[in-house]
Amino acid sequence: MTIGKTSSGMLYAIKRSGSAVAYCSLGIRCGTRDEEGYHSGIAHFVEHTIFKGTAKRSAASINSCLDRLGGELNAFTTKEEIVLHATTLKEDVRKAIDLLMELATCPTFPEKEIEKEKGVVIEEIMSYKDSPADDVYDKFEEMLFEGHPLGRPILGTAASVRKITSEEMQRFAREKFTPDKMALTVVADLDESLMEKYICSLTRQ
């Protein structure tokens, strides 16, 4: 395994595998606990809407970028991080890495797409309320970490999500999505030293 840090401060880990399938993920050290000064649930909402457009691609282009190669693109949010991840054939992993970096460095959060996604997230919040196990777990953490950022609900509330704006999300991403808070992981049947050079060249562009 090759582990290092780019000149911009982004950590990376590369492991060669014997599979034709490659996996890459971009972890950003920024989750629900880092929402002070923002509406509750913004980290999770940013993760949901980061696929809705960048300075270079539309939502449709982002969605089809890996689909047409037989790959997958997804993300998740925890209280301490946002993770963007992709699975592709090994020969397409550089395209996946490029896409993950683009999503993290130049998202646009179009207002029209945000309004659509608010409905999706609010439905998700309501579904958690309808699940006793999920609801009890959230309430337990809220009581356990009362007064601490870890006590905040990952999804936020319906009221707080409705108040989130594109401008606020762009400010959140600019402030939180910095190279020193990012870690890129690649597992692929490719030469580790060549992949390392490629990753380091990305951060110099």
WOWO-V675804 format. One line per field, one symbol per residue. psi: psi as a letter, one per 20 degrees, with the letter a starting at -180 (. if undefined). A space follows every 10 residues. Layout:
BEGIN
psi = ???
END
This chain:
BEGIN
psi = qppaprhijp qqpppprjqi pqpqqoppmo bhikjpirqp jhghhghhjh jjqrihqrgg hghighgijj rqparrpaii qpppqqprqh ijhhhggggg hghhhlqhmp gghghghggg hhhgghhhhi oggggggghg hgggkpiqhi iqpgibrggh hhiprggghh gggghhmqhi jqppppoqmq phhhhghggh hgii.
END
